[in-house]
Amino acid sequence: MFNYRTTEQSALLELLSKSTADYTRLLTENGDRQQLDKLEKEIIEIQKEVRQRKKLSEYTDASKDYISFNDSDVV
């Protein structure tokens, strides 16, 4: 699986957009199930990384804030 942690935010969002468009196209064309599953997993992983970055950006000062994750943060 691709390491999204090192990908720049703009590239990550572009990849999410492309993967979503590809998934939608395959879905409407009754595309290959394996490819759909692969794209779905990719989309979920990218979304997970975007949410984690958003959450981390809200807590820039570790001396004053803390980060807590709950079940909805883990996919």
Backbone bond lengths (Angstrom), bond angles and torsions (degrees), N, CA, C in turn:
res aa  C-N    CA-C-N  psi(-1)  N-CA   C-N-CA  omega(-1)  CA-C   N-CA-C  phi
1 M - - - 1.447 - - 1.526 108.57 -
2 F 1.295 115.67 146.61 1.451 123.62 -177.70 1.534 110.61 -69.67
3 N 1.330 116.70 143.61 1.464 121.18 178.65 1.527 109.20 -90.08
4 Y 1.323 116.67 100.11 1.461 121.67 -178.35 1.527 112.18 -77.72
5 R 1.314 117.78 -15.30 1.460 122.24 -177.52 1.529 111.61 -59.88
6 T 1.322 117.30 -33.77 1.455 120.95 -176.34 1.528 113.10 -94.49
7 T 1.314 117.37 -0.47 1.462 122.06 -178.46 1.530 109.83 -83.74
8 E 1.322 116.43 137.18 1.462 120.38 178.28 1.527 109.83 -64.63
9 Q 1.326 115.61 150.78 1.470 121.51 -175.57 1.531 111.75 -57.26
10 S 1.328 117.80 -45.63 1.470 120.23 -178.41 1.530 111.16 -63.24
11 A 1.318 116.74 -40.23 1.466 120.43 178.09 1.521 110.56 -67.88
12 L 1.313 116.53 -36.20 1.458 121.65 178.66 1.528 110.58 -63.41
13 L 1.326 116.49 -44.83 1.465 120.37 179.53 1.527 111.52 -68.17
14 E 1.314 116.52 -35.98 1.460 120.34 176.56 1.529 110.55 -65.09
15 L 1.315 116.40 -42.19 1.463 121.47 177.58 1.530 110.95 -63.85
16 L 1.323 116.33 -40.51 1.462 120.44 177.41 1.522 110.69 -62.07
17 S 1.313 116.66 -43.28 1.455 121.42 178.97 1.532 111.35 -62.54
18 K 1.323 116.64 -45.79 1.467 121.27 -179.98 1.531 111.09 -65.01
19 S 1.316 116.36 -44.39 1.466 120.31 -179.14 1.525 111.01 -63.85
20 T 1.321 116.46 -39.47 1.463 121.24 178.75 1.525 110.63 -65.86
21 A 1.328 116.65 -42.87 1.469 120.59 178.14 1.529 110.64 -63.72
22 D 1.335 116.82 -43.24 1.472 120.68 178.06 1.528 110.95 -62.43
23 Y 1.324 116.21 -42.41 1.464 121.05 179.76 1.534 110.11 -62.07
24 T 1.330 115.57 -46.46 1.464 120.41 -178.94 1.527 110.90 -62.55
25 R 1.329 116.34 -42.97 1.461 120.81 179.02 1.532 110.46 -61.62
26 L 1.329 116.52 -48.30 1.465 120.21 179.73 1.529 111.58 -62.63
27 L 1.305 115.79 -38.47 1.462 120.38 -178.90 1.523 110.79 -64.84
28 T 1.328 117.32 -44.32 1.463 120.30 -178.84 1.525 112.55 -72.44
29 E 1.336 116.27 -22.97 1.468 120.58 179.04 1.528 112.42 -96.37
30 N 1.337 116.70 10.94 1.462 121.36 -175.84 1.529 110.64 52.96
31 G 1.333 114.68 51.87 1.459 121.75 -176.54 1.517 113.71 -70.39
32 D 1.310 114.25 179.57 1.454 123.35 -178.57 1.533 111.06 -60.15
33 R 1.317 116.94 128.07 1.471 122.51 -176.99 1.532 112.11 -61.96
34 Q 1.322 116.89 -38.55 1.467 120.00 179.91 1.524 111.08 -65.22
35 Q 1.313 116.38 -40.75 1.469 120.26 178.49 1.527 110.35 -66.59
36 L 1.326 116.68 -40.33 1.467 120.17 177.04 1.526 111.03 -61.36
37 D 1.327 116.41 -44.20 1.467 120.57 178.74 1.527 111.20 -61.92
38 K 1.329 116.02 -41.98 1.464 121.21 179.45 1.532 110.68 -62.26
39 L 1.331 116.12 -46.13 1.464 120.40 179.46 1.524 111.48 -65.27
40 E 1.326 116.47 -39.08 1.465 119.87 179.00 1.528 110.50 -61.35
41 K 1.321 117.60 -45.15 1.464 121.43 178.34 1.524 111.00 -62.41
42 E 1.318 115.77 -41.07 1.469 120.99 179.15 1.529 110.58 -62.61
43 I 1.322 116.64 -45.32 1.467 121.60 179.66 1.524 110.42 -61.47
44 I 1.303 116.83 -44.00 1.468 121.13 179.59 1.523 110.88 -62.22
45 E 1.326 117.23 -43.03 1.466 120.88 179.63 1.530 111.69 -64.75
46 I 1.323 116.38 -41.24 1.467 119.82 178.84 1.523 109.83 -65.83
47 Q 1.319 117.66 -44.73 1.464 121.16 178.42 1.524 111.00 -59.94
48 K 1.307 116.30 -40.46 1.460 121.59 178.74 1.535 110.25 -60.70
49 E 1.313 117.20 -44.68 1.468 121.66 179.40 1.526 110.91 -64.99
50 V 1.323 117.48 -42.63 1.468 121.37 179.65 1.528 109.91 -62.56
51 R 1.335 117.19 -44.56 1.476 120.46 179.06 1.523 111.25 -63.60
52 Q 1.325 117.01 -40.24 1.460 120.44 -179.70 1.533 110.36 -65.51
53 R 1.318 117.26 -42.71 1.469 120.53 178.02 1.521 111.08 -62.69
54 K 1.325 116.08 -41.06 1.467 120.15 178.69 1.522 110.10 -61.12
55 K 1.308 115.80 -45.80 1.460 120.75 -179.44 1.529 110.76 -63.49
56 L 1.323 116.99 -43.75 1.461 120.63 -180.00 1.525 111.80 -65.66
57 S 1.321 117.61 -33.80 1.464 120.54 -179.14 1.534 111.91 -70.08
58 E 1.311 116.92 -20.53 1.465 120.46 179.01 1.524 112.04 -75.50
59 Y 1.326 117.25 -16.73 1.461 122.31 -176.55 1.522 109.27 -123.66
60 T 1.326 115.51 82.33 1.462 119.78 -175.57 1.518 113.17 -88.02
61 D 1.328 117.97 -19.08 1.463 121.02 -178.18 1.523 109.57 -116.23
62 A 1.321 115.37 101.32 1.463 120.42 -175.75 1.523 112.52 -65.45
63 S 1.325 118.16 -20.95 1.464 119.86 -179.68 1.525 111.84 -74.71
64 K 1.320 117.36 -21.04 1.471 120.79 -177.96 1.526 113.18 -109.98
65 D 1.282 116.59 -26.27 1.461 121.11 -173.95 1.515 111.22 -120.68
66 Y 1.282 114.86 164.95 1.451 120.44 171.53 1.516 108.38 -139.20
67 I 1.296 115.48 159.03 1.455 121.45 -177.78 1.524 108.59 -111.52
68 S 1.301 115.55 132.20 1.451 118.88 173.84 1.524 108.19 -124.93
69 F 1.293 115.50 139.57 1.453 121.59 177.89 1.512 108.37 -113.00
70 N 1.323 115.82 146.12 1.441 119.47 176.67 1.527 109.43 -124.56
71 D 1.303 116.81 -176.52 1.458 120.96 -174.05 1.521 113.11 -60.33
72 S 1.334 117.89 -31.64 1.468 119.73 -179.14 1.522 112.06 -70.74
73 D 1.332 118.80 -15.92 1.461 122.26 177.64 1.514 111.76 -82.03
74 V 1.305 116.91 -16.07 1.463 121.66 -177.55 1.514 108.17 -108.02
75 V 1.318 115.43 124.97 1.465 119.87 -178.82 1.500 108.92 -108.60
